[in-house]
Amino acid sequence: MAELDPAEKIKELAATLASVTAVLDLEAMQTQIAELREQSADPELWADQANAQKVTRQLSSLESMVNKVNGIGQRLDDLGVLYELAEAEDDPDTRAEADRELEQLRKEIGELEVRTLLNGPHDESEAIVTINSQAGGVDAADWAQMLQRMYLRWAERHGYPTDVYETSYAEEAGIKSTSFAVKAPFAYGTLRGEHGTHRLVRISPFDNQNRRQTSFAGVDVVPMVEQSDHIEIDETELRVDVYRSSGPGGQGVNTTDSAVRITHMPTGIVVSCQNERSQLQNKATAMSMLQAKLLARKREEEQAALDEIRGDSVSSWGTQMRNYVLHPYQSVKDVRTGAETGNTSGVLDGEIDAFIDAEIRWMRSREKNEQN
């Protein structure tokens, strides 16, 4: 089959963009932007700092989306002119520039298309990510810290604010666990496919015989709880422990017992926070985390009950989901979607959008099949 000429390729991309724009409903976004701008202009909004920050983040996200869609549309128009110029002047450099722009627009429109798939009941929520080291000893603790850095770098690349709630450092190196929030609209819908076990294979930097080591770390992603999702928690079912915040190697970062750990006795769920200055603030944040985890547990139980009623036997996707191999070859591969790259250093530096996009498409396809 003959390859499409540039004009036809641009026409196809324009059609895809039009379809994406219809799903996103830019008119409704513009209405919401106007409402949020009115709210942000109200001086009383800033009496509640948390709500004010949420409003401004949502406003910024919507404005960015509208500007991006409109910008891509304009670039598609300009691209047609660029190809015409290259043809008229028989200029290979201009043609190469146009080809690069075409591929970039194809990539960006594909990313917008993935965004339209984030239509789950809690996909719009901000996310709480928890990472725990698993099998592998000190290498697993080091691996958990590498994953923490990977996600924080990913968020930084996108301009998403993050807030590290708690980090429990291991004795020799790395971390036992960490919890942090990604405070951006649709963070949960974007990241929820990262839930599961991540496996690392490498030459251990902690083994004096330079042997290959396999390490595991678990990633848990839950949506930030909104007031409408509130779950009643019986205070008598909680054990609250306070302790002194600490940094790597046990170095004290606080001189008071301000850190808070809460254990929900009926479920065994444990949450903790040490990043705030006061014990009350740490407890409030920990309670929000507990709310999110209890809500996620409730959804899992409800889904399990539905699956049992329907006779479904689909295995959970919250198990081993990605392999990172640094020796004897370089590869990162998702065991569910098949997405793969040899750019291991890029991935560990936060370049995980290709994996995330593949996960979102995979999850939507899987959920659609389950509904049929």
Phi, psi and chi 1 to 4 in degrees:
 res  aa     phi    psi   chi1   chi2   chi3   chi4
   1 MET       -  133.0 -176.7 -179.8  -65.9      -
   2 ALA   -67.9  141.4      -      -      -      -
   3 GLU   -69.9  141.8 -175.5  179.6   -4.2      -
   4 LEU   -65.6  145.2  -65.6  176.6      -      -
   5 ASP   -77.3  164.0   63.0   33.3      -      -
   6 PRO   -53.5  -39.0  -27.8   35.8      -      -
   7 ALA   -61.2  -40.2      -      -      -      -
   8 GLU   -69.8  -38.2  -72.1  -61.7  -40.5      -
   9 LYS   -63.3  -42.6  -68.5  178.5 -179.8  178.9
  10 ILE   -64.2  -39.2  -67.5  172.6      -      -
  11 LYS   -62.3  -42.2 -174.0  177.0  178.4 -179.6
  12 GLU   -63.1  -44.6  -78.7 -168.0   -4.6      -
  13 LEU   -64.7  -38.3  -72.7  179.1      -      -
  14 ALA   -63.3  -37.8      -      -      -      -
  15 ALA   -66.9  -41.6      -      -      -      -
  16 THR   -63.4  -42.9  -56.9      -      -      -
  17 LEU   -62.7  -39.6 -179.5   62.8      -      -
  18 ALA   -63.0  -39.9      -      -      -      -
  19 SER   -65.4  -43.6  175.5      -      -      -
  20 VAL   -62.8  -43.8  167.5      -      -      -
  21 THR   -61.1  -38.6  -58.8      -      -      -
  22 ALA   -64.6  -40.2      -      -      -      -
  23 VAL   -69.7  -41.7  174.2      -      -      -
  24 LEU   -67.1  -27.9  -69.2  175.3      -      -
  25 ASP    59.2   72.6 -164.8  -10.3      -      -
  26 LEU   -62.0  -30.1  -68.2 -165.7      -      -
  27 GLU   -63.4  -43.3 -173.0  174.6  -21.8      -
  28 ALA   -65.7  -36.4      -      -      -      -
  29 MET   -63.0  -42.0  -78.8 -171.1  176.6      -
  30 GLN   -63.3  -38.7  -67.1  -76.9   17.2      -
  31 THR   -63.8  -42.8  -59.4      -      -      -
  32 GLN   -66.3  -37.6 -166.3  173.7    1.3      -
  33 ILE   -61.0  -43.9  -73.9  171.7      -      -
  34 ALA   -61.5  -40.7      -      -      -      -
  35 GLU   -66.4  -42.5  -66.8  172.1   -7.7      -
  36 LEU   -67.9  -36.5  -69.9  169.4      -      -
  37 ARG   -63.1  -38.4  -77.3  175.4  177.6  168.2
  38 GLU   -65.3  -41.2 -174.0  175.7  -12.8      -
  39 GLN   -64.3  -43.5  -70.8 -178.6   41.0      -
  40 SER   -68.3  -21.8   62.7      -      -      -
  41 ALA   -82.1   -9.8      -      -      -      -
  42 ASP   -80.6  116.5 -176.1   -3.7      -      -
  43 PRO   -57.6  -29.2  -21.3   32.8      -      -
  44 GLU   -69.6  -19.0  -65.3 -174.9    3.2      -
  45 LEU   -58.3  -36.4  172.2   69.9      -      -
  46 TRP   -79.1    2.2  -65.2   94.6      -      -
  47 ALA   -68.7  -27.0      -      -      -      -
  48 ASP  -113.0   93.9 -176.5  -13.9      -      -
  49 GLN   -59.2  -41.8  -71.5  -73.7  -32.4      -
  50 ALA   -62.7  -45.2      -      -      -      -
  51 ASN   -67.4  -39.6 -175.5   50.2      -      -
  52 ALA   -61.7  -42.7      -      -      -      -
  53 GLN   -65.8  -36.7  -69.6  173.5    3.6      -
  54 LYS   -64.5  -42.9 -179.1  179.2  177.2 -178.8
  55 VAL   -62.2  -46.5  167.8      -      -      -
  56 THR   -67.4  -35.4   54.7      -      -      -
  57 ARG   -66.2  -42.9  -77.3 -162.7  -59.3  -90.9
  58 GLN   -64.6  -41.4 -170.5  174.2    9.3      -
  59 LEU   -62.2  -46.4  174.8   59.0      -      -
  60 SER   -61.5  -41.1  175.4      -      -      -
  61 SER   -64.5  -44.3  176.0      -      -      -
  62 LEU   -66.4  -43.5  -73.2  170.0      -      -
  63 GLU   -61.8  -41.0  -71.6  177.2  -27.2      -
  64 SER   -62.6  -41.4  176.3      -      -      -
  65 MET   -65.5  -45.5  177.9   60.1   70.0      -
  66 VAL   -62.9  -45.3  170.3      -      -      -
  67 ASN   -63.1  -37.3  -69.3  -22.9      -      -
  68 LYS   -67.0  -45.7 -176.2  170.8 -174.4  177.1
  69 VAL   -61.8  -47.6  173.3      -      -      -
  70 ASN   -63.6  -38.7  -69.2  -25.4      -      -
  71 GLY   -64.5  -40.4      -      -      -      -
  72 ILE   -65.2  -39.9  -72.3  175.7      -      -
  73 GLY   -60.2  -42.9      -      -      -      -
  74 GLN   -66.3  -39.2 -177.1   59.9   56.4      -
  75 ARG   -66.7  -33.3  -74.4  164.2   60.8 -165.1
  76 LEU   -63.9  -41.6  -83.2  173.4      -      -
  77 ASP   -62.5  -44.9  -67.4  -20.8      -      -
  78 ASP   -65.5  -32.3  -65.2  -17.4      -      -
  79 LEU   -64.5  -39.0 -177.2   57.9      -      -
  80 GLY   -59.4  -41.1      -      -      -      -
  81 VAL   -66.0  -38.2  175.3      -      -      -
  82 LEU   -64.6  -41.6 -170.0   61.6      -      -
  83 TYR   -64.6  -39.9  -88.6  114.3      -      -
  84 GLU   -62.6  -40.2  -69.8  174.6    2.5      -
  85 LEU   -64.3  -44.0 -179.6   63.3      -      -
  86 ALA   -61.9  -39.1      -      -      -      -
  87 GLU   -69.2  -43.6 -176.2   70.4   22.8      -
  88 ALA   -65.3  -37.0      -      -      -      -
  89 GLU   -98.8   -0.7  -62.0 -173.4   -0.3      -
  90 ASP    49.9   52.7 -168.3   20.1      -      -
  91 ASP  -107.7  105.5 -175.0  -11.8      -      -
  92 PRO   -64.5  -31.6   20.3  -30.9      -      -
  93 ASP   -67.2  -42.5  -70.2  -21.2      -      -
  94 THR   -66.6  -37.3  -58.5      -      -      -
  95 ARG   -64.2  -42.0  172.9   63.3 -173.9 -114.9
  96 ALA   -64.2  -39.7      -      -      -      -
  97 GLU   -62.3  -41.8  179.2 -173.0  -12.2      -
  98 ALA   -65.7  -39.3      -      -      -      -
  99 ASP   -63.1  -40.7  -73.0  -18.1      -      -
 100 ARG   -64.5  -41.7  -72.3 -167.6  -63.8  -89.3
 101 GLU   -65.6  -37.3  175.2   69.7   -9.9      -
 102 LEU   -60.6  -46.0  179.0   66.1      -      -
 103 GLU   -66.1  -38.1  -73.8  -51.4  -53.3      -
 104 GLN   -64.5  -42.2 -177.1   61.4   30.6      -
 105 LEU   -66.5  -37.0  -76.0  168.8      -      -
 106 ARG   -60.6  -42.3 -169.6 -169.0  -52.1  -81.3
 107 LYS   -64.9  -46.5  177.0 -176.5  175.6 -177.5
 108 GLU   -68.2  -36.7  -67.8 -178.1   24.4      -
 109 ILE   -68.7  -36.1  -69.0  172.5      -      -
 110 GLY   -61.7  -40.1      -      -      -      -
 111 GLU   -64.7  -39.8  -69.2  171.1   -6.8      -
 112 LEU   -64.0  -37.8  -76.4  177.1      -      -
 113 GLU   -62.8  -39.8 -166.1  173.8   17.5      -
 114 VAL   -63.1  -38.3  168.7      -      -      -
 115 ARG   -58.3  -33.0  167.4   67.8  170.1   71.0
 116 THR   -69.9  -16.5   65.9      -      -      -
 117 LEU   -81.2  -10.5  -59.5  176.1      -      -
 118 LEU   -83.6   75.6  -60.4 -179.7      -      -
 119 ASN  -125.5   21.3   53.5   10.3      -      -
 120 GLY   -72.2  167.8      -      -      -      -
 121 PRO   -61.1  -25.2   20.0  -31.9      -      -
 122 HIS  -126.6   13.0  -62.1  -80.3      -      -
 123 ASP   -62.2  -27.6  -78.4   -5.2      -      -
 124 GLU   -73.6  -12.7  -68.9 -171.8   22.4      -
 125 SER   -72.4  157.5  -59.2      -      -      -
 126 GLU   -70.1  167.7  -61.6  172.8   -0.9      -
 127 ALA  -123.1  148.4      -      -      -      -
 128 ILE  -112.9  122.0  -63.0  176.1      -      -
 129 VAL  -109.0  129.3 -179.7      -      -      -
 130 THR  -121.8  131.7  -59.6      -      -      -
 131 ILE  -121.3  132.3  -58.0  171.8      -      -
 132 ASN  -126.8  134.1  -69.9  -75.7      -      -
 133 SER   -71.6  144.3   63.1      -      -      -
 134 GLN  -122.8 -134.0  -63.2  179.7  -21.8      -
 135 ALA   -68.2  139.5      -      -      -      -
 136 GLY   131.9    4.2      -      -      -      -
 137 GLY    61.1 -135.3      -      -      -      -
 138 VAL   -64.8  -31.4   64.4      -      -      -
 139 ASP   -65.1  -36.9  -82.1  -80.5      -      -
 140 ALA   -67.1  -38.1      -      -      -      -
 141 ALA   -65.5  -41.2      -      -      -      -
 142 ASP   -64.7  -38.7 -172.7   50.5      -      -
 143 TRP   -64.5  -40.7  174.1 -137.9      -      -
 144 ALA   -60.5  -39.5      -      -      -      -
 145 GLN   -70.4  -34.8 -170.5  165.7   37.3      -
 146 MET   -63.2  -40.5  -69.5  167.7   65.3      -
 147 LEU   -66.5  -40.3  -76.0  174.3      -      -
 148 GLN   -56.9  -47.1  179.7 -166.0   40.7      -
 149 ARG   -62.2  -40.3  179.7 -174.7 -179.0  -82.1
 150 MET   -58.3  -47.2 -178.1 -177.7   79.9      -
 151 TYR   -71.3  -38.0  -70.5  118.4      -      -
 152 LEU   -66.7  -36.8  -66.9  178.6      -      -
 153 ARG   -68.4  -38.1  -73.2  -74.9  -69.1  123.2
 154 TRP   -59.6  -46.8  170.8   81.7      -      -
 155 ALA   -62.5  -41.7      -      -      -      -
 156 GLU   -61.8  -40.8 -178.5 -176.8  -19.8      -
 157 ARG   -59.9  -32.0  -74.0  171.9  178.3  -88.6
 158 HIS   -94.4   -1.9  -71.8  -84.0      -      -
 159 GLY    74.9   24.6      -      -      -      -
 160 TYR   -89.6  126.4  -60.9  155.3      -      -
 161 PRO   -64.9  144.6  -16.4   30.0      -      -
 162 THR  -130.0  157.0   56.3      -      -      -
 163 ASP  -141.2  110.6 -167.0   -4.0      -      -
 164 VAL   -80.5  113.5  178.6      -      -      -
 165 TYR   -79.0  -42.1  -69.6  148.4      -      -
 166 GLU  -159.1  140.1 -177.6  -92.1  -16.1      -
 167 THR  -137.1  124.4  -60.0      -      -      -
 168 SER  -104.0  111.1  175.2      -      -      -
 169 TYR   -82.5  142.7  -69.4   91.2      -      -
 170 ALA   -79.7  163.6      -      -      -      -
 171 GLU   -68.9  -46.0  -67.7 -178.1    5.4      -
 172 GLU   -89.4  -48.1 -174.6  173.1  -16.1      -
 173 ALA  -165.1  158.3      -      -      -      -
 174 GLY    75.9 -161.6      -      -      -      -
 175 ILE  -132.7  150.2   60.3  176.2      -      -
 176 LYS   -79.2  -40.5  -62.2  176.2 -178.0  176.1
 177 SER  -162.1  163.2   63.5      -      -      -
 178 THR  -156.5  151.2 -175.2      -      -      -
 179 SER  -134.1  133.5  -67.3      -      -      -
 180 PHE  -148.1  156.4   55.7   90.7      -      -
 181 ALA  -103.6  142.0      -      -      -      -
 182 VAL  -107.8  107.6  179.3      -      -      -
 183 LYS   -96.7   73.3  -63.4 -172.9  171.9 -179.2
 184 ALA  -143.5  143.3      -      -      -      -
 185 PRO   -57.2  140.0  -25.8   35.3      -      -
 186 PHE    69.0   14.3  -69.3   94.2      -      -
 187 ALA   -63.4  -39.5      -      -      -      -
 188 TYR   -66.3  -48.6  172.1   67.4      -      -
 189 GLY   -59.5  -34.4      -      -      -      -
 190 THR   -72.6  -41.3  -57.4      -      -      -
 191 LEU   -97.4   -9.4  -72.6  173.2      -      -
 192 ARG   -64.4  -21.9   73.7 -175.4 -177.0  100.5
 193 GLY   -71.5  -12.0      -      -      -      -
 194 GLU   -77.9   -9.9  -67.6  -66.8  -63.5      -
 195 HIS   -62.3  128.2  176.5   94.6      -      -
 196 GLY   143.9 -167.9      -      -      -      -
 197 THR   -97.8  129.8  -61.9      -      -      -
 198 HIS  -108.1  129.6  -64.0 -118.8      -      -
 199 ARG  -113.4  129.8  172.6  177.0  172.7  -98.4
 200 LEU  -116.4  133.0  172.7   69.3      -      -
 201 VAL  -122.4  124.3  179.3      -      -      -
 202 ARG  -162.3  170.7   65.7  172.5  175.8  174.7
 203 ILE   -76.4  121.9  -63.8  -64.9      -      -
 204 SER   -67.9  126.0  171.8      -      -      -
 205 PRO   -74.4   -5.2   27.0  -33.2      -      -
 206 PHE  -106.1    4.1  -52.1  101.8      -      -
 207 ASP  -108.8  117.2 -172.5  -40.9      -      -
 208 ASN   -71.2   -7.4   55.5   18.3      -      -
 209 GLN  -100.2    5.9  -62.0 -177.3   41.4      -
 210 ASN    54.4   44.0  -67.7  -37.4      -      -
 211 ARG   -87.1  156.0  -70.9  174.5  -65.3 -170.7
 212 ARG   -75.3  139.0 -169.6  168.8   64.6  173.1
 213 GLN  -129.5  138.3  172.8   73.4   24.1      -
 214 THR  -107.7  127.8  -60.4      -      -      -
 215 SER  -127.6  154.2  -47.6      -      -      -
 216 PHE  -130.6  145.3  -60.8   86.5      -      -
 217 ALA  -142.4  142.9      -      -      -      -
 218 GLY  -102.8  136.2      -      -      -      -
 219 VAL  -115.3  128.6  174.7      -      -      -
 220 ASP  -121.0  132.2 -179.3   48.0      -      -
 221 VAL  -127.1  124.0 -175.9      -      -      -
 222 VAL  -130.9  154.4  -63.8      -      -      -
 223 PRO   -76.7  148.3   27.9  -33.3      -      -
 224 MET   -65.7  131.0 -170.2   79.2   76.3      -
 225 VAL   -73.9  129.8  175.3      -      -      -
 226 GLU   -92.7  163.4  -58.4  -70.0  -18.7      -
 227 GLN   -59.0  -34.9  -71.1  -59.9  -44.3      -
 228 SER   -69.5  -16.7   57.4      -      -      -
 229 ASP   -96.1   11.0  -64.6  -34.0      -      -
 230 HIS   -57.0  136.1 -174.4   76.5      -      -
 231 ILE  -114.9  130.5  -68.8  179.9      -      -
 232 GLU   -68.9  129.5  -68.4  -64.1  -30.8      -
 233 ILE  -119.2  124.1  -61.4  177.0      -      -
 234 ASP   -77.6  116.4 -172.8  -15.9      -      -
 235 GLU   -59.1  -26.9  -67.9  -81.9  -11.5      -
 236 THR   -72.4  -13.2   63.5      -      -      -
 237 GLU   -95.4    9.2  -63.7  178.4  -19.2      -
 238 LEU  -110.3  142.9  -57.1  178.8      -      -
 239 ARG  -113.7  119.8 -174.4  177.7   74.7 -124.5
 240 VAL  -108.8  120.0 -179.8      -      -      -
 241 ASP  -114.2  138.7  -60.0  -51.0      -      -
 242 VAL  -115.1  146.1  -64.3      -      -      -
 243 TYR  -155.6  172.3   57.0   97.2      -      -
 244 ARG   -85.6  129.3 -172.8  162.9  -63.0  178.4
 245 SER   -61.3  146.2  -56.5      -      -      -
 246 SER  -142.5  161.8   62.9      -      -      -
 247 GLY  -113.0 -164.8      -      -      -      -
 248 PRO   -57.7  138.9  -22.0   32.7      -      -
 249 GLY    71.5   14.8      -      -      -      -
 250 GLY    82.9    5.9      -      -      -      -
 251 GLN   -64.7  127.2  178.9 -177.4   -0.9      -
 252 GLY   -70.1  135.0      -      -      -      -
 253 VAL  -113.9    2.1  -63.7      -      -      -
 254 ASN  -150.0  146.9 -142.9  -29.8      -      -
 255 THR  -102.7    4.9   56.4      -      -      -
 256 THR  -126.1  159.9   60.1      -      -      -
 257 ASP   -81.0   74.6  -67.9  -22.7      -      -
 258 SER  -101.1  -20.5   59.8      -      -      -
 259 ALA   -69.3  146.2      -      -      -      -
 260 VAL  -128.9  134.4  174.4      -      -      -
 261 ARG  -122.4  128.0 -179.9 -173.7  -60.5  111.1
 262 ILE  -117.6  128.7  -60.6  176.2      -      -
 263 THR  -111.7  123.7  -55.9      -      -      -
 264 HIS   -88.2  104.0 -173.8 -114.5      -      -
 265 MET   -58.8  -42.1  -55.2  -59.0  -72.9      -
 266 PRO   -64.3  -32.4  -22.6   33.9      -      -
 267 THR  -106.9  -18.0   60.9      -      -      -
 268 GLY    79.8    6.3      -      -      -      -
 269 ILE   -69.7  132.3  -67.2  174.5      -      -
 270 VAL  -121.5  130.6  179.5      -      -      -
 271 VAL  -130.5  153.7  -65.4      -      -      -
 272 SER  -150.4  156.6   53.2      -      -      -
 273 CYS  -146.1  137.5 -177.4      -      -      -
 274 GLN  -139.3    7.0   63.8 -178.8   26.6      -
 275 ASN   -86.7  -17.0   70.8  -44.7      -      -
 276 GLU   -84.6  164.1  -54.3  -68.7   -6.9      -
 277 ARG   -81.9  -26.4  -70.5 -172.1  174.3  -85.3
 278 SER  -115.4  155.6   75.7      -      -      -
 279 GLN   -63.6  -37.7 -173.9 -178.8  121.2      -
 280 LEU   -63.7  -42.5  -74.2  176.3      -      -
 281 GLN   -65.5  -42.0  -71.4  174.1  -48.7      -
 282 ASN   -63.5  -38.5  -79.9  -34.3      -      -
 283 LYS   -66.9  -40.7 -177.1  178.0  179.6 -178.4
 284 ALA   -63.0  -42.6      -      -      -      -
 285 THR   -66.6  -41.9  -59.7      -      -      -
 286 ALA   -62.3  -38.3      -      -      -      -
 287 MET   -64.6  -37.6  -74.1  -64.1  -70.0      -
 288 SER   -64.0  -40.1  -65.1      -      -      -
 289 MET   -64.2  -41.2  -64.7  168.9   63.2      -
 290 LEU   -63.0  -42.5  179.4   59.5      -      -
 291 GLN   -55.4  -46.8  -76.6  -86.9   -9.1      -
 292 ALA   -62.5  -43.1      -      -      -      -
 293 LYS   -70.3  -36.6  -71.2 -176.6  177.7  -69.7
 294 LEU   -67.8  -37.3  -73.1  174.0      -      -
 295 LEU   -65.6  -42.2 -179.4   63.5      -      -
 296 ALA   -62.9  -40.7      -      -      -      -
 297 ARG   -63.2  -40.9 -177.0 -172.3  178.7   95.4
 298 LYS   -62.4  -42.5  178.4 -177.9  177.7 -177.6
 299 ARG   -64.2  -41.4  -70.1 -164.6 -154.3  100.7
 300 GLU   -62.0  -41.0  -70.5  172.1   -2.1      -
 301 GLU   -65.5  -41.0  -69.2  173.3  -12.7      -
 302 GLU   -65.2  -40.8  -69.9  171.3  -11.4      -
 303 GLN   -66.5  -39.8 -174.8   61.4   49.0      -
 304 ALA   -63.0  -39.2      -      -      -      -
 305 ALA   -65.0  -41.7      -      -      -      -
 306 LEU   -64.0  -42.4  -76.5  174.1      -      -
 307 ASP   -62.8  -38.2  -70.9  -13.4      -      -
 308 GLU   -66.9  -41.3 -174.0  174.4  -10.9      -
 309 ILE   -63.3  -40.8  -69.1  171.0      -      -
 310 ARG   -82.1   -8.1  -75.9  159.6   37.1 -164.6
 311 GLY    76.5   20.2      -      -      -      -
 312 ASP   -71.5  144.9  -74.8   -7.4      -      -
 313 SER  -129.6   29.0   58.5      -      -      -
 314 VAL   -72.4  128.1 -179.8      -      -      -
 315 SER   -70.8  151.6   61.1      -      -      -
 316 SER   -68.8  143.8  170.3      -      -      -
 317 TRP   -87.8    1.2   46.0  -92.2      -      -
 318 GLY   -86.8   44.3      -      -      -      -
 319 THR  -121.8 -152.0   54.9      -      -      -
 320 GLN   -60.0  126.2 -176.5  170.2  -42.3      -
 321 MET  -129.5  -19.0   46.5   79.8   68.7      -
 322 ARG  -149.3  138.9 -171.6  175.7  -58.5  145.9
 323 ASN  -110.9  131.2  -67.6  -39.2      -      -
 324 TYR  -116.0  109.3  -54.3   70.2      -      -
 325 VAL  -111.2  118.8  179.7      -      -      -
 326 LEU  -106.6   -9.2  -54.2 -174.4      -      -
 327 HIS  -158.3  135.5 -175.9   83.8      -      -
 328 PRO   -87.0   -1.6   30.8  -35.3      -      -
 329 TYR  -135.2  173.2   54.2   88.8      -      -
 330 GLN  -108.0  117.2  -57.2  -87.3  -46.1      -
 331 SER  -161.5  141.4  172.9      -      -      -
 332 VAL  -124.7  123.5 -179.7      -      -      -
 333 LYS  -137.1  133.2 -176.9  173.7 -177.7  177.9
 334 ASP   -85.7  124.0 -166.2  -59.8      -      -
 335 VAL   -75.4  -12.9  -61.0      -      -      -
 336 ARG   -97.0  -47.1  -56.2  156.3  -51.7  165.8
 337 THR   -91.6  -20.6   67.8      -      -      -
 338 GLY    83.8   -2.7      -      -      -      -
 339 ALA   -59.9  136.3      -      -      -      -
 340 GLU  -149.9  148.8 -175.0  174.5    9.6      -
 341 THR  -151.2  153.5 -179.3      -      -      -
 342 GLY   -96.1   -2.0      -      -      -      -
 343 ASN   -85.3   70.1 -177.0   17.7      -      -
 344 THR   -65.3  -37.6   56.4      -      -      -
 345 SER   -65.6  -38.3   60.2      -      -      -
 346 GLY   -64.2  -44.0      -      -      -      -
 347 VAL   -60.0  -47.7  167.4      -      -      -
 348 LEU   -69.4  -12.1  -65.0  175.4      -      -
 349 ASP   -98.6   12.8 -163.8   39.8      -      -
 350 GLY   102.5    3.7      -      -      -      -
 351 GLU   -85.4   76.0  -64.1  177.6   15.9      -
 352 ILE  -119.6   12.1   57.5  174.3      -      -
 353 ASP   -61.2  -37.4  -73.3  -52.6      -      -
 354 ALA   -62.4  -39.4      -      -      -      -
 355 PHE   -67.7  -43.2  -70.9   98.2      -      -
 356 ILE   -63.2  -44.4  -71.0  173.4      -      -
 357 ASP   -61.3  -43.3  -71.1   -6.2      -      -
 358 ALA   -63.4  -38.3      -      -      -      -
 359 GLU   -63.7  -44.8  -72.0  161.3    2.7      -
 360 ILE   -61.4  -45.5  -67.9  170.7      -      -
 361 ARG   -63.2  -41.0  -65.8 -179.7 -172.8  -84.2
 362 TRP   -64.2  -45.2  178.1   83.0      -      -
 363 MET   -64.6  -41.8  -73.7 -171.3  -63.7      -
 364 ARG   -64.8  -39.6  -72.5  -65.1  170.2  -96.8
 365 SER   -64.2  -42.6  175.2      -      -      -
 366 ARG   -64.5  -45.3  178.3  179.9 -179.3  -85.2
 367 GLU   -65.6  -36.5  -70.5  163.2   -4.0      -
 368 LYS   -65.0  -41.8 -175.3  177.4 -180.0  179.4
 369 ASN   -64.1  -37.3  -69.5  -23.1      -      -
 370 GLU   -67.3  -30.9  -72.9 -179.4   -9.8      -
 371 GLN   -75.7  -22.3  -68.1  169.6    1.1      -
 372 ASN   -82.7      -  -65.4  -27.3      -      -
